[in-house]
Amino acid sequence: MAEKYNICLDVGGTKVLGAIFNEKDEIIYRLKKRSKSGGEGTADVEKVIISVVEEMIEASGIDRKKLNAIASCAPGVIDQDKGIVLFTPNLPWRNYDIAGAMRKKFGVPFFVGNDVNLGVLGEYKFGAARGYKNIVGFFVGTGMGGGLVLDGKLFTGNQFKAAEYGHMILDPEGPLCGCGQRGCLEALASKTAMTSYIRQQVARGRECQLADMAAEGVIRSKKLKKAVESGDKVAIEAVDRACHYLAIATGNMINTISPDLILYGGGVIEAMGDYFLEKILAEVDRYCMTTIRPTVEIKIAELGDDSILYGDLALIKGLA
């Protein structure tokens, strides 16, 4: 029987990352293309996704007839069963039947799920979370995403809205979050939160090598790592503050779920996970019950950028 291939996509607000998997679950080709979704409509973002798939098929030389299925993530609320993007904050999609559009274009099954859910699923099936049954995933990036595996199954809750614990409120008088609440974990520990802290300190007259980048937009993870390693006091404070609130949130989730594993992933963790892990481990015991903590392992993700792609693959293979 001829070999079949799966195409997996990571669709974000500024880029589309694609990969082709062979039947051994190996990536044989990958492509990343930038997209500017802010002012574009549904059709325009759809064109970028289609172009990535088309370019990968052509450049890799695989036969279109050997394409088995395509899967993608999107940030926001996704009806995973119907393949409909109900809402996403960074893309112009509302009740968008992406699965229908892609099936019509390519003539193969198409699957879609929430980005962080799929990131945790990818680590569960192919990465650092293999062998665990109850997993709490924190993905630290521009925002703060969550993903849950309970009793060996991806848990998406009522209407696929579960695991938004990036918006658990840790300080009701804290900074305003993009969700409209104050003092959410995302407003205190995400890259956006760290950038805001740096801006505040610079406005008070303190020096920071990330000042210009913070003034222009959200700081980049690699630059943040470099600043911390060079001993920049404001950058270190921003990161340590984020780790402090992540430790509190971790303790809350340990008490709530009693998981086998707490997993940290996302771009910030990929860049400086060891630093974050050390800081969180130094504090987390203060915020959870001593009878639960010894049964919980805490690790960093191992698949990096590919965690979502492997989560897509798990969807295709019916492993969710």
C-alpha positions as CSV (number, residue, x, y, z in Angstrom):
1,M,0.0,0.0,0.0
2,A,1.3,3.5,-0.9
3,E,2.5,5.6,1.9
4,K,0.1,8.3,3.1
5,Y,1.1,11.7,4.5
6,N,-0.5,14.1,7.0
7,I,-0.2,17.9,7.0
8,C,-0.3,19.7,10.3
9,L,-0.6,23.5,10.8
10,D,0.0,25.9,13.6
11,V,-2.0,29.0,12.8
12,G,-1.3,32.1,14.9
13,G,-1.9,35.8,14.7
14,T,1.4,36.5,12.9
15,K,2.4,33.2,11.3
16,V,1.4,29.9,9.9
17,L,3.8,27.0,10.6
18,G,3.3,23.8,8.6
19,A,4.8,20.3,8.6
20,I,4.3,17.2,6.6
21,F,4.4,13.9,8.6
22,N,5.1,10.5,7.1
23,E,3.5,7.2,8.4
24,K,6.3,6.9,10.9
25,D,5.1,10.2,12.5
26,E,8.3,11.9,11.3
27,I,8.4,15.4,10.0
28,I,9.8,15.2,6.5
29,Y,9.2,18.8,5.5
30,R,8.3,22.1,7.2
31,L,7.5,25.7,6.2
32,K,6.8,28.9,8.1
33,K,5.1,31.9,6.5
34,R,4.3,35.2,8.2
35,S,0.8,36.5,8.0
36,K,-0.7,39.9,9.0
37,S,-4.1,39.0,10.3
38,G,-5.0,42.3,12.0
39,G,-6.8,44.0,9.1
40,E,-7.5,40.9,6.9
41,G,-10.8,39.1,6.5
42,T,-11.5,35.4,6.8
43,A,-10.8,34.8,3.2
44,D,-7.4,36.4,3.4
45,V,-6.2,34.3,6.3
46,E,-7.6,31.3,4.5
47,K,-5.5,32.1,1.5
48,V,-2.3,32.1,3.6
49,I,-3.2,28.7,5.0
50,I,-3.9,27.3,1.6
51,S,-0.7,28.7,0.2
52,V,1.3,27.1,3.0
53,V,-0.3,23.7,2.2
54,E,0.2,24.1,-1.5
55,E,3.8,25.2,-1.2
56,M,4.7,22.3,1.1
57,I,3.1,19.8,-1.3
58,E,4.9,21.2,-4.2
59,A,8.3,21.7,-2.5
60,S,8.3,18.2,-0.9
61,G,7.3,16.5,-4.0
62,I,4.7,14.3,-2.4
63,D,1.8,13.0,-4.6
64,R,-1.5,14.8,-3.7
65,K,-3.3,11.5,-4.0
66,K,-1.2,10.3,-1.0
67,L,-2.4,13.1,1.3
68,N,-4.4,11.4,4.1
69,A,-5.6,14.4,6.2
70,I,-4.9,18.0,7.3
71,A,-5.2,19.4,10.9
72,S,-4.7,22.8,12.3
73,C,-4.9,24.8,15.5
74,A,-6.3,28.2,16.1
75,P,-6.3,30.4,19.3
76,G,-9.6,30.8,20.9
77,V,-12.8,28.8,21.2
78,I,-13.0,25.9,18.7
79,D,-15.9,23.5,18.2
80,Q,-13.5,20.5,17.7
81,D,-16.2,18.1,16.7
82,K,-17.7,20.3,13.9
83,G,-14.4,22.0,12.9
84,I,-15.8,25.5,13.5
85,V,-13.8,28.4,14.9
86,L,-16.4,30.0,17.2
87,F,-14.2,32.9,18.3
88,T,-10.5,33.8,18.2
89,P,-9.0,37.0,19.5
90,N,-6.1,37.4,17.0
91,L,-7.8,36.3,13.8
92,P,-10.9,37.7,12.0
93,W,-12.9,34.4,12.5
94,R,-16.3,34.2,14.1
95,N,-18.3,31.0,13.7
96,Y,-16.0,30.2,10.8
97,D,-16.4,26.7,9.2
98,I,-12.7,26.3,8.5
99,A,-13.1,22.5,8.2
100,G,-15.7,22.8,5.5
101,A,-13.6,25.3,3.5
102,M,-10.5,23.2,3.7
103,R,-12.2,19.9,2.9
104,K,-13.7,21.6,-0.2
105,K,-10.3,22.8,-1.3
106,F,-8.2,19.7,-0.7
107,G,-10.7,16.9,-0.7
108,V,-9.4,15.2,2.5
109,P,-10.5,15.2,6.1
110,F,-9.7,18.4,8.1
111,F,-9.4,18.7,11.9
112,V,-9.0,21.8,14.1
113,G,-8.6,22.4,17.8
114,N,-7.5,25.1,20.3
115,D,-3.8,25.8,20.1
116,V,-2.8,25.2,23.7
117,N,-5.1,22.2,24.0
118,L,-3.3,20.7,21.0
119,G,0.1,21.7,22.4
120,V,-0.6,19.8,25.6
121,L,-2.0,16.9,23.6
122,G,1.1,16.8,21.5
123,E,3.3,16.6,24.5
124,Y,1.0,13.9,26.0
125,K,1.1,11.6,23.0
126,F,4.6,12.3,21.7
127,G,6.6,14.4,24.1
128,A,7.4,15.1,27.8
129,A,4.0,14.1,29.1
130,R,3.9,10.5,27.7
131,G,2.9,8.0,30.4
132,Y,1.0,10.4,32.6
133,K,-2.8,10.4,32.9
134,N,-3.7,13.7,34.5
135,I,-1.8,16.7,33.1
136,V,-2.0,20.5,33.7
137,G,-0.3,22.4,31.0
138,F,0.7,26.1,31.3
139,F,1.9,27.6,28.0
140,V,3.7,30.9,28.5
141,G,3.9,33.2,25.5
142,T,2.5,36.5,24.5
143,G,-0.5,35.4,26.5
144,M,-1.0,32.5,28.9
145,G,-2.7,29.4,27.7
146,G,-3.9,26.3,29.5
147,G,-4.5,22.7,28.5
148,L,-5.9,19.8,30.5
149,V,-5.6,16.0,30.1
150,L,-7.8,14.2,32.7
151,D,-7.9,10.4,33.0
152,G,-6.0,10.1,29.7
153,K,-8.4,12.3,27.7
154,L,-8.1,15.9,26.5
155,F,-10.6,17.8,28.6
156,T,-12.3,20.7,26.8
157,G,-15.4,21.2,29.1
158,N,-18.8,22.6,28.2
159,Q,-18.8,24.0,24.7
160,F,-15.0,23.5,24.4
161,K,-14.3,26.4,26.8
162,A,-12.3,24.7,29.5
163,A,-8.8,25.2,30.8
164,E,-8.8,29.0,30.6
165,Y,-6.8,29.2,33.8
166,G,-4.6,31.8,32.3
167,H,-7.5,34.0,33.5
168,M,-7.7,32.7,37.1
169,I,-7.6,35.9,39.2
170,L,-4.6,36.0,41.5
171,D,-4.9,39.7,42.5
172,P,-8.3,41.4,42.1
173,E,-6.6,44.8,42.4
174,G,-3.9,43.9,39.9
175,P,-3.2,45.0,36.3
176,L,-5.9,45.0,33.7
177,C,-6.0,41.9,31.5
178,G,-7.0,41.7,27.8
179,C,-10.0,39.7,28.9
180,G,-11.4,42.7,30.8
181,Q,-10.7,41.3,34.4
182,R,-7.9,42.5,36.7
183,G,-5.1,40.5,38.1
184,C,-5.4,37.4,35.9
185,L,-2.4,35.1,35.6
186,E,-2.0,36.3,32.1
187,A,-1.8,39.9,33.2
188,L,0.9,39.0,35.7
189,A,3.1,36.3,34.2
190,S,2.8,36.3,30.4
191,K,5.3,38.0,28.0
192,T,2.8,40.9,27.7
193,A,2.8,41.2,31.5
194,M,6.6,41.2,31.6
195,T,6.8,43.8,28.9
196,S,4.3,46.0,30.8
197,Y,6.4,45.7,34.0
198,I,9.6,46.7,32.1
199,R,7.8,49.7,30.6
200,Q,6.6,50.8,34.1
201,Q,10.1,50.6,35.5
202,V,11.6,52.5,32.6
203,A,9.0,55.2,33.0
204,R,10.2,55.6,36.6
205,G,13.7,56.3,35.3
206,R,15.3,52.9,35.6
207,E,17.6,51.6,32.9
208,C,16.9,48.4,31.0
209,Q,18.4,47.1,27.8
210,L,15.0,46.0,26.7
211,A,13.5,49.5,27.0
212,D,13.3,50.3,23.3
213,M,11.8,46.9,22.4
214,A,9.3,47.2,25.2
215,A,8.2,50.6,24.0
216,E,7.6,49.3,20.5
217,G,5.7,46.2,21.4
218,V,5.9,42.8,23.2
219,I,9.5,41.8,23.9
220,R,11.0,38.7,22.2
221,S,11.8,35.7,24.3
222,K,15.4,35.3,23.1
223,K,16.1,39.0,23.9
224,L,14.5,38.5,27.3
225,K,16.8,35.5,28.0
226,K,19.9,37.5,26.9
227,A,19.0,40.4,29.2
228,V,18.5,38.1,32.2
229,E,21.8,36.3,31.5
230,S,23.6,39.6,31.3
231,G,22.4,40.6,34.7
232,D,19.8,43.3,33.7
233,K,18.1,44.0,37.0
234,V,14.7,45.1,35.6
235,A,14.5,42.2,33.2
236,I,15.4,39.8,36.1
237,E,12.7,41.4,38.2
238,A,10.1,41.0,35.4
239,V,10.9,37.3,35.0
240,D,11.1,36.6,38.7
241,R,7.7,38.3,39.2
242,A,6.2,36.1,36.5
243,C,7.7,33.0,38.1
244,H,6.2,34.0,41.4
245,Y,2.7,34.2,40.0
246,L,3.2,31.0,38.0
247,A,4.2,29.3,41.3
248,I,0.9,30.5,42.9
249,A,-1.2,29.4,40.0
250,T,0.6,26.1,39.9
251,G,-0.1,25.5,43.5
252,N,-3.8,26.3,42.9
253,M,-4.0,23.8,40.1
254,I,-2.2,21.1,42.1
255,N,-4.8,21.6,44.9
256,T,-7.7,21.6,42.4
257,I,-6.7,18.7,40.1
258,S,-4.1,16.7,41.9
259,P,-2.5,15.9,38.6
260,D,0.3,13.5,37.8
261,L,2.2,16.2,36.0
262,I,2.4,20.0,35.7
263,L,3.9,20.9,32.3
264,Y,5.3,24.3,31.2
265,G,5.5,25.1,27.5
266,G,5.3,27.9,25.0
267,G,7.8,30.3,23.5
268,V,9.1,31.8,26.8
269,I,9.6,28.4,28.3
270,E,11.3,27.2,25.1
271,A,13.8,30.1,25.4
272,M,14.4,30.0,29.2
273,G,12.6,27.0,30.7
274,D,15.3,25.9,33.1
275,Y,15.4,29.4,34.7
276,F,11.6,29.4,35.1
277,L,11.5,25.9,36.4
278,E,14.1,26.6,39.1
279,K,12.3,29.7,40.3
280,I,8.9,28.0,40.3
281,L,10.1,24.9,42.2
282,A,11.7,27.2,44.8
283,E,8.3,28.6,45.6
284,V,5.5,26.3,44.7
285,D,5.4,24.2,47.9
286,R,4.2,27.3,49.8
287,Y,1.0,27.4,47.7
288,C,-0.2,23.8,47.7
289,M,-1.2,21.1,50.2
290,T,1.7,19.1,51.6
291,T,-0.3,15.9,51.2
292,I,-0.7,16.5,47.4
293,R,2.6,18.0,46.3
294,P,4.8,14.8,46.6
295,T,2.6,13.0,44.0
296,V,3.0,15.7,41.3
297,E,5.9,16.0,38.9
298,I,6.8,19.3,37.3
299,K,8.5,19.4,33.9
300,I,9.1,21.6,30.9
301,A,7.8,20.6,27.4
302,E,10.3,19.0,25.1
303,L,8.8,19.4,21.6
304,G,9.1,23.2,21.4
305,D,7.5,24.7,18.3
306,D,6.4,21.2,17.2
307,S,4.2,20.5,20.2
308,I,1.1,21.9,18.5
309,L,2.0,20.1,15.2
310,Y,2.1,16.8,17.1
311,G,-1.2,17.7,18.7
312,D,-2.7,18.1,15.3
313,L,-1.3,14.7,14.4
314,A,-2.9,13.2,17.4
315,L,-6.3,14.7,16.3
316,I,-5.9,13.1,12.9
317,K,-5.0,9.7,14.4
318,G,-8.0,9.9,16.8
319,L,-5.9,10.1,19.9
320,A,-7.7,13.1,21.6
